[in-house]
């Protein structure tokens, strides 16, 4: 039960060495039209002056948590989950910009749709604050479509997401062992109990630069994404997965492009799980999920689940084609998608 003194929203922003951009990120949060929030910032042992910039902020809604050692994004988010007082968690990255109505629209949507635990939005990529955005990235809006298409890739942009704090805690929060696919892993576990959605408008801007973790560690992200789907399949079979039993060597096998040995269930079930893990490793590629899906269908043409995903994907793309969107940039330019 939310106490009347508790904020509606907790903003979760772990940061590490983003001194160049963090002030813009903070300003975009403090400028939200929905102001009923607390702003938790975890500084993950930055060495570039990020902490000093954060400590200069005067807004009383900001709370700073300092890590003595670098613990990683997932650990920082779990720290925030454990200290958060808000009903909703609004994710934010220290190099991005949220549009001013993001919290207002997302919290209103969640309040009117209690069956939905998470909502994201369309977003844009941009290089710097004063230049035009590069492109609009759309994501499926309807919960059943998102639930289906999560079978090939994440369908919610992590820093654009707002979700129920209790729902995230109920499914175990973020799991640091899953590496840099911590959001995809959480979305798949939330999908088992709740619906997920995206608002069909641009509410967030993702900064594109070479130091983005998705650029620096692309192949690691591909490997951990495969692991997320492997564990998702294992939960469907056993009701639980074996991530907690995986060793450092198992994770190394995944990062090396291999398939670890399942560690739960009877021998015949483990054999079945391992066979399906090999299939996932063969076809799944989050860099271009459509190509991976076609590869899956070419190898296993009677895979009904894959056909359902393909038909859902076509339905979404046709709807987008028939309903293009435009975004007026501050420069006066028009961005289309």
C-alpha positions as CSV (number, residue, x, y, z in Angstrom):
1,X,0.0,0.0,0.0
2,X,1.4,3.4,-1.0
3,X,1.6,5.8,1.9
4,X,0.4,9.3,1.2
5,X,3.9,10.6,1.9
6,X,5.5,8.4,-0.7
7,X,6.1,9.7,-4.2
8,X,4.2,8.2,-7.1
9,X,7.4,7.5,-9.1
10,X,11.0,6.6,-8.3
11,X,13.4,7.6,-11.1
12,X,16.2,5.0,-11.4
13,X,19.4,6.3,-12.9
14,X,22.6,4.4,-12.3
15,X,25.6,6.4,-13.8
16,X,29.2,5.7,-14.6
17,X,31.6,8.1,-16.2
18,X,29.0,10.2,-18.1
19,X,30.2,13.7,-17.0
20,X,29.7,15.1,-20.5
21,X,26.0,14.3,-20.6
22,X,24.6,13.8,-17.1
23,X,23.5,17.4,-16.5
24,X,21.3,17.2,-19.6
25,X,19.8,13.9,-18.4
26,X,19.1,15.4,-14.9
27,X,17.6,18.6,-16.4
28,X,15.2,16.5,-18.5
29,X,13.9,14.7,-15.4
30,X,13.6,17.8,-13.3
31,X,11.6,19.4,-16.1
32,X,8.9,16.7,-16.2
33,X,5.3,17.9,-16.1
34,X,4.6,15.1,-13.5
35,X,6.6,16.2,-10.5
36,X,5.5,13.6,-8.0
37,X,8.8,11.6,-7.9
38,X,12.0,10.9,-6.1
39,X,15.2,10.8,-8.1
40,X,17.6,8.1,-7.1
41,X,21.0,8.3,-8.7
42,X,23.6,5.5,-8.1
43,X,27.1,6.6,-9.0
44,X,28.9,3.4,-9.8
45,X,32.4,4.6,-8.8
46,X,32.8,7.1,-11.6
47,X,36.3,8.6,-12.1
48,X,35.6,11.4,-14.5
49,X,33.8,14.0,-12.4
50,X,30.3,12.6,-12.8
51,X,29.8,12.4,-9.0
52,X,30.8,16.1,-8.5
53,X,28.2,17.2,-11.0
54,X,25.5,15.2,-9.3
55,X,26.4,16.5,-5.9
56,X,26.0,20.1,-7.2
57,X,22.2,19.5,-7.7
58,X,19.9,21.4,-5.3
59,X,16.6,19.7,-6.0
60,X,15.4,17.9,-2.8
61,X,13.9,15.1,-4.8
62,X,17.4,13.8,-5.7
63,X,19.0,11.1,-3.5
64,X,22.6,10.1,-4.3
65,X,23.9,6.6,-3.6
66,X,27.7,6.2,-4.0
67,X,29.3,2.9,-4.8
68,X,32.9,2.5,-3.6
69,X,33.5,-0.1,-6.3
70,X,32.1,-0.5,-9.8
71,X,29.2,-3.0,-9.5
72,X,27.5,-2.8,-12.8
73,X,24.1,-1.6,-14.1
74,X,22.0,-4.5,-12.8
75,X,23.4,-4.2,-9.3
76,X,22.8,-0.5,-9.3
77,X,19.2,-1.0,-10.3
78,X,18.6,-3.6,-7.6
79,X,20.0,-1.1,-5.1
80,X,17.5,1.4,-6.2
81,X,14.6,-1.2,-6.2
82,X,15.5,-1.9,-2.5
83,X,15.4,1.7,-1.5
84,X,12.6,3.0,-3.8
85,X,9.4,4.4,-2.3
86,X,7.5,5.0,-5.5
87,X,4.8,2.8,-6.9
88,X,6.3,3.0,-10.3
89,X,10.0,2.8,-11.4
90,X,10.9,5.1,-14.3
91,X,14.2,4.1,-15.8
92,X,16.7,6.6,-17.1
93,X,20.2,6.6,-18.4
94,X,22.8,9.2,-17.6
95,X,23.4,10.1,-21.2
96,X,19.8,10.2,-22.5
97,X,17.0,12.8,-22.5
98,X,13.4,12.2,-21.5
99,X,10.7,14.4,-23.1
100,X,8.8,16.5,-20.6
101,X,5.5,14.6,-20.6
102,X,6.9,11.2,-20.4
103,X,6.2,10.6,-16.7
104,X,2.7,12.2,-16.9
105,X,1.6,10.0,-19.8
106,X,3.2,6.7,-18.7
107,X,2.0,6.9,-15.1
108,X,-1.5,7.8,-16.2
109,X,-1.5,4.8,-18.6
110,X,-0.4,2.4,-15.8
111,X,-3.0,3.8,-13.4
112,X,-5.8,3.2,-15.9
113,X,-4.5,-0.3,-17.0
114,X,-3.9,-2.3,-13.8
115,X,-3.3,-5.5,-15.8
116,X,-0.2,-4.0,-17.4
117,X,3.0,-3.9,-15.3
118,X,5.3,-2.1,-17.7
119,X,5.0,0.6,-20.4
120,X,7.7,1.9,-22.7
121,X,7.4,4.3,-25.7
122,X,8.7,5.2,-29.1
123,X,12.1,6.9,-29.0
124,X,14.7,8.6,-31.2
125,X,18.4,8.3,-31.6
126,X,20.4,11.6,-31.4
127,X,24.0,12.6,-31.3
128,X,24.0,15.9,-29.3
129,X,21.3,18.1,-27.8
130,X,21.4,20.8,-30.4
131,X,21.5,18.6,-33.5
132,X,18.6,16.9,-35.1
133,X,17.5,13.4,-34.1
134,X,18.7,10.7,-36.4
135,X,15.7,8.5,-36.6
136,X,12.5,7.4,-34.9
137,X,12.4,3.9,-33.4
138,X,8.9,2.4,-33.1
139,X,8.1,-0.5,-30.9
140,X,4.9,-2.7,-30.9
141,X,2.2,-1.0,-28.8
142,X,-0.3,-3.8,-28.1
143,X,0.4,-6.2,-25.2
144,X,-0.3,-9.4,-27.0
145,X,2.0,-8.4,-29.8
146,X,4.7,-7.5,-27.4
147,X,4.3,-10.8,-25.6
148,X,4.7,-12.7,-28.8
149,X,7.6,-10.7,-30.3
150,X,9.6,-10.9,-27.1
151,X,10.3,-14.4,-28.4
152,X,12.8,-12.9,-30.9
153,X,14.1,-9.7,-29.2
154,X,13.4,-7.1,-26.5
155,X,10.4,-5.0,-27.5
156,X,10.8,-2.2,-24.9
157,X,13.6,0.3,-24.8
158,X,15.0,0.0,-21.3
159,X,15.6,3.7,-20.5
160,X,12.1,4.6,-21.8
161,X,10.4,2.1,-19.5
162,X,8.2,2.7,-16.5
163,X,7.0,-0.3,-14.5
164,X,5.4,-1.4,-11.2
165,X,8.1,-1.7,-8.5
166,X,6.3,-4.6,-6.8
167,X,6.0,-6.5,-10.0
168,X,9.8,-6.3,-10.6
169,X,10.5,-7.3,-7.1
170,X,8.1,-10.2,-7.3
171,X,9.9,-11.8,-10.2
172,X,13.3,-11.3,-8.6
173,X,14.5,-7.9,-9.9
174,X,17.5,-7.6,-12.1
175,X,19.9,-10.5,-12.3
176,X,23.6,-9.4,-12.6
177,X,24.7,-12.8,-13.9
178,X,22.8,-12.1,-17.1
179,X,25.3,-9.4,-18.0
180,X,24.2,-6.6,-20.3
181,X,20.9,-8.1,-21.3
182,X,19.4,-7.5,-17.8
183,X,16.4,-5.7,-19.2
184,X,15.4,-8.4,-21.7
185,X,15.7,-11.0,-19.0
186,X,13.4,-8.9,-16.7
187,X,10.9,-8.3,-19.5
188,X,10.6,-12.1,-20.2
189,X,10.0,-12.8,-16.5
190,X,7.4,-10.1,-16.3
191,X,5.7,-11.4,-19.4
192,X,4.9,-14.7,-17.4
193,X,2.5,-12.8,-15.0
194,X,1.6,-9.5,-16.6
195,X,1.1,-7.6,-19.8
196,X,3.5,-5.1,-21.3
197,X,2.8,-2.2,-23.5
198,X,4.4,0.8,-25.4
199,X,2.9,4.2,-25.9
200,X,2.7,5.1,-29.6
201,X,4.5,8.4,-29.4
202,X,8.1,9.6,-28.9
203,X,8.8,10.2,-25.2
204,X,12.5,9.5,-25.0
205,X,15.7,10.3,-26.8
206,X,18.6,7.9,-26.7
207,X,22.0,9.4,-27.3
208,X,24.1,7.6,-30.0
209,X,27.8,7.6,-29.3
210,X,30.7,5.1,-29.5
211,X,30.9,4.6,-25.7
212,X,27.3,3.3,-25.5
213,X,27.5,-0.2,-24.0
214,X,25.5,-1.6,-26.8
215,X,28.2,-0.4,-29.2
216,X,31.2,-1.3,-27.1
217,X,30.1,-4.8,-26.1
218,X,27.8,-5.7,-29.0
219,X,28.8,-9.4,-29.2
220,X,28.5,-9.8,-25.4
221,X,25.0,-8.4,-25.7
222,X,24.1,-10.9,-28.5
223,X,25.4,-13.8,-26.4
224,X,23.5,-12.7,-23.2
225,X,20.4,-12.2,-25.3
226,X,20.6,-15.8,-26.4
227,X,21.0,-16.9,-22.7
228,X,17.8,-14.9,-21.8
229,X,15.8,-16.9,-24.3
230,X,17.4,-20.2,-23.2
231,X,16.4,-19.5,-19.6
232,X,12.9,-18.5,-20.7
233,X,12.5,-21.8,-22.4
234,X,13.8,-23.6,-19.3
235,X,11.2,-21.9,-17.2
236,X,8.4,-22.9,-19.5
237,X,9.5,-26.5,-19.1
238,X,10.4,-26.6,-15.4
239,X,8.8,-23.6,-13.9
240,X,12.2,-22.3,-12.9
241,X,15.6,-21.8,-14.5
242,X,19.1,-22.7,-13.6
243,X,20.8,-19.3,-13.8
244,X,21.6,-19.4,-10.1
245,X,23.5,-22.7,-10.6
246,X,25.5,-21.5,-13.6
247,X,29.2,-21.2,-13.0
248,X,31.7,-18.7,-14.3
249,X,32.7,-21.3,-16.9
250,X,29.1,-21.7,-18.0
251,X,28.8,-17.9,-18.6
252,X,32.2,-18.0,-20.5
253,X,30.8,-20.8,-22.7
254,X,27.8,-18.5,-23.6
255,X,30.1,-15.6,-24.3
256,X,32.2,-17.8,-26.5
257,X,29.2,-18.7,-28.6
258,X,28.6,-22.1,-27.0
259,X,25.7,-23.7,-25.2
260,X,26.0,-24.5,-21.5
261,X,24.7,-27.7,-19.9
262,X,21.3,-27.4,-18.1
263,X,21.6,-28.1,-14.4
264,X,18.0,-28.6,-13.3
265,X,15.4,-31.4,-13.9
266,X,15.6,-35.1,-14.7
267,X,18.2,-36.3,-17.2
268,X,15.7,-36.7,-20.0
269,X,14.3,-33.2,-19.5
270,X,17.7,-31.7,-19.3
271,X,18.5,-33.4,-22.7
272,X,15.4,-31.9,-24.2
273,X,16.2,-28.4,-22.8
274,X,19.8,-28.7,-24.1
275,X,18.5,-29.6,-27.6
276,X,16.3,-26.5,-27.6
277,X,19.1,-24.3,-26.3
278,X,21.2,-25.4,-29.3
279,X,18.4,-24.3,-31.5
280,X,18.1,-20.9,-29.9
281,X,21.9,-20.5,-30.2
282,X,21.7,-21.3,-33.9
283,X,19.0,-18.9,-35.0
284,X,18.7,-16.0,-32.4
285,X,20.3,-12.7,-33.2
286,X,19.0,-9.5,-31.6
287,X,20.9,-7.4,-34.1
288,X,18.5,-8.4,-36.8
289,X,15.8,-10.6,-35.3
290,X,13.8,-10.9,-38.5
291,X,16.7,-12.6,-40.2
292,X,17.1,-14.9,-37.3
293,X,13.5,-15.8,-37.4
294,X,13.7,-16.6,-41.1
295,X,16.7,-18.7,-40.4
296,X,14.7,-20.6,-37.8
297,X,11.8,-21.2,-40.2
298,X,14.2,-22.4,-43.0
299,X,15.7,-25.0,-40.6
300,X,12.4,-26.0,-38.9
301,X,9.6,-25.1,-41.3
302,X,6.9,-26.8,-39.1
303,X,7.7,-24.6,-36.1
304,X,4.3,-23.2,-35.3
305,X,5.6,-20.7,-32.7
306,X,7.9,-19.2,-35.3
307,X,5.1,-18.8,-37.8
308,X,3.0,-17.1,-35.1
309,X,5.8,-14.6,-34.5
310,X,6.3,-14.0,-38.2
311,X,2.6,-13.3,-38.7
312,X,2.5,-10.9,-35.7
313,X,5.6,-9.1,-37.1
314,X,4.0,-8.7,-40.5
315,X,0.8,-7.4,-38.9
316,X,2.7,-4.8,-36.9
317,X,4.8,-3.7,-39.9
318,X,1.8,-3.3,-42.1
319,X,0.0,-1.2,-39.5
320,X,3.0,1.1,-39.2
321,X,3.2,1.4,-42.9
322,X,-0.4,2.5,-43.1
323,X,0.0,4.8,-40.1
324,X,3.3,6.7,-40.5
325,X,4.2,9.2,-37.7
326,X,6.1,12.5,-37.8
327,X,8.1,14.4,-35.2
328,X,8.7,18.1,-35.4
329,X,12.3,18.8,-34.2
330,X,13.3,22.0,-32.5
331,X,15.3,22.9,-35.6
332,X,12.1,23.0,-37.6
333,X,12.9,19.8,-39.4
334,X,10.4,17.0,-39.8
335,X,11.4,13.4,-38.9
336,X,9.3,10.6,-40.3
337,X,8.8,6.9,-39.6
